[in-house]
């Protein structure tokens, strides 16, 4: 008796499953892709650097290195603007020596006492700045002022030499990292990189230098 009941329940479950599969799919209606009055969504492709145009693709173009920039951030801002024209860019860094100023000086004396004696003598003239170098390779030398302009340094050293002292001048430098933007500019694009550099820094001395295309 129980066995017959179990068989009957299994048969009923199979019948119900078949009925849902046939009747259910026949009556199913897919929801609309677009609802009236509501704009549909469009999936946009991801923007890749590979889509930027390069002059090596066959389009007549020129290749340039633009810079240098003291800040990588400034270089990246302009590179992004160039990318906005659909062009490829590459930022490279370079180690260089930056001129700080021009130092006028008297060469090291044999002793501190001799250097101090000379300082006493030159202080009687129209020399506003003088300092004894206490250590390093220029120990016992006398610094007579630093100048941002080479001509000023040269004139000051000539004046000190006129007073009878062997004044010299030298360039003081420090190592610095700068950044260049390499890019290809197809003919007719006229990317305004110089204007962009001035907008970031009015005193910008960035140059647009032609180079061989890779």
C-alpha positions in Angstrom: 0.0 0.0 0.0 2.7 2.4 1.0 4.8 1.4 -2.0 2.0 2.2 -4.4 1.5 5.6 -2.7 5.2 6.5 -3.1 5.1 5.5 -6.8 2.0 7.7 -7.3 3.7 10.7 -5.7 6.8 10.3 -7.9 4.6 10.1 -11.0 2.7 13.2 -9.9 6.0 15.1 -9.5 7.2 14.1 -12.9 3.9 15.2 -14.5 4.1 18.6 -12.7 7.7 19.2 -13.8 6.8 18.5 -17.5 3.8 20.8 -17.2 5.8 23.7 -15.8 8.5 23.3 -18.4 6.0 23.3 -21.3 3.3 25.6 -20.2 5.5 27.9 -18.2 7.9 28.7 -21.1 5.0 29.1 -23.5 3.5 31.8 -21.3 6.8 33.6 -20.4 7.3 37.1 -21.8 10.8 38.6 -21.7 11.0 42.1 -20.1 11.5 45.0 -22.6 15.0 46.1 -23.1 13.9 49.7 -23.0 11.2 51.3 -21.0 9.2 54.1 -22.6 10.5 57.5 -21.5 13.7 56.1 -20.0 16.9 56.3 -22.1 18.9 53.1 -22.5 22.4 52.6 -21.3 25.3 52.1 -23.7 28.5 50.4 -22.6 31.5 52.3 -23.8 34.8 50.6 -24.6 37.7 51.3 -22.3 40.1 54.0 -23.6 43.6 52.5 -24.2 46.9 54.2 -24.9 47.1 51.9 -27.9 44.4 53.9 -29.6 46.6 57.1 -29.6 47.8 58.0 -33.0 51.5 57.5 -33.8 53.3 59.0 -36.7 54.9 55.6 -37.5 51.4 54.3 -38.6 52.0 55.8 -42.1 50.6 59.2 -41.5 53.1 62.0 -42.4 54.3 63.4 -39.2 57.1 64.9 -37.1 58.4 63.7 -33.8 59.4 65.9 -30.9 60.9 66.0 -27.4 59.3 68.8 -25.4 60.8 70.0 -22.2 62.6 70.0 -19.8 60.2 70.2 -16.9 61.3 70.4 -13.3 58.2 68.6 -12.1 56.9 65.2 -13.4 53.4 66.5 -12.5 53.7 69.4 -15.0 55.0 67.0 -17.7 52.1 64.7 -17.1 49.5 67.5 -17.3 50.8 68.5 -20.8 51.1 64.9 -21.9 47.4 64.4 -21.0 46.5 67.4 -23.1 48.5 66.0 -26.0 46.6 62.7 -25.5 43.4 64.7 -25.8 44.4 65.3 -29.5 44.5 61.5 -29.9 48.3 61.4 -30.0 50.7 59.1 -28.3 53.1 60.4 -25.6 56.0 59.1 -23.5 57.6 60.8 -20.5 61.3 60.2 -19.8 63.5 61.5 -17.0 67.0 62.8 -17.3 69.8 63.6 -14.8 71.3 67.0 -15.5 73.4 69.7 -13.8 71.5 72.9 -12.8 73.3 76.2 -12.5 72.6 77.7 -9.1 74.6 80.9 -9.4 78.1 82.3 -10.1 80.5 82.7 -7.3 83.3 85.4 -7.2 86.2 84.4 -4.9 89.8 84.7 -4.1 91.7 81.4 -4.2 92.7 79.7 -0.9 95.5 81.4 1.1 98.2 79.5 2.8 96.8 80.3 6.3 93.7 81.6 8.0 95.7 84.6 9.3 96.8 85.6 5.8 93.2 85.3 4.5 91.9 87.4 7.4 94.5 90.1 6.6 93.2 90.3 3.0 89.6 90.6 4.3 90.6 93.5 6.4 92.2 95.2 3.4 89.3 94.6 0.9 86.7 95.7 3.5 88.0 99.3 3.0 86.8 99.3 -0.5 83.2 99.2 -2.0 82.9 95.4 -1.5 79.8 94.7 0.5 80.1 90.9 0.8 83.1 88.8 1.8 83.3 85.6 3.8 86.1 83.3 4.8 85.6 79.7 3.7 86.2 77.6 6.8 86.4 74.1 5.4 86.5 71.8 2.4 88.6 72.1 -0.8 88.3 75.9 -0.7 89.4 76.3 2.9 90.9 79.7 3.6 89.5 81.1 0.3 87.5 84.3 0.4 84.0 84.3 -1.1 83.1 87.7 -2.5 79.5 87.2 -3.4 77.3 85.0 -5.6 75.3 86.3 -8.6 72.5 85.0 -10.7 73.8 86.6 -13.8 77.1 85.7 -15.4 77.8 89.3 -16.5 77.4 90.6 -13.0 79.9 88.0 -11.7 82.3 88.9 -14.4 82.1 92.7 -13.7 82.5 92.2 -10.0 85.6 90.0 -10.4 87.1 92.6 -12.8 86.6 95.3 -10.2 88.3 93.2 -7.5 91.2 92.5 -9.9 91.4 96.3 -10.5 92.0 96.6 -6.7 95.0 94.3 -7.0 93.5 90.9 -6.0 93.4 87.8 -8.2 89.6 87.5 -8.2 88.0 84.6 -10.1 84.5 83.4 -10.7 83.0 79.9 -11.0 79.7 78.3 -11.7 78.0 76.6 -8.8 75.8 73.7 -9.9 73.8 70.8 -8.4 72.5 67.6 -9.9 68.8 67.7 -10.8 66.2 65.4 -12.4 64.2 66.8 -15.3 61.4 65.4 -17.4 60.8 65.3 -21.2 57.7 64.5 -23.2 58.2 62.6 -26.4 55.4 62.7 -28.9 54.5 62.3 -32.6 52.6 65.2 -34.3 51.0 64.4 -37.6 51.1 67.2 -40.1 48.2 69.7 -39.6 47.7 68.9 -35.9 49.5 72.0 -34.5 49.4 70.9 -30.9 49.8 74.1 -28.8 52.4 72.7 -26.3 54.2 76.0 -25.9 51.0 77.8 -24.8 50.2 75.0 -22.3 53.7 75.2 -20.8 53.3 79.0 -20.3 49.9 78.5 -18.7 51.5 76.2 -16.1 54.6 78.4 -15.6 54.9 81.9 -17.2 58.7 81.6 -16.8 58.8 78.2 -18.5 61.8 77.7 -20.8 60.5 74.5 -22.3 61.7 73.8 -25.9 60.1 71.8 -28.7 63.0 69.9 -30.2 62.6 67.8 -33.4 63.9 64.3 -33.2 64.1 61.1 -35.3 60.9 59.1 -35.2 61.3 55.6 -33.8 
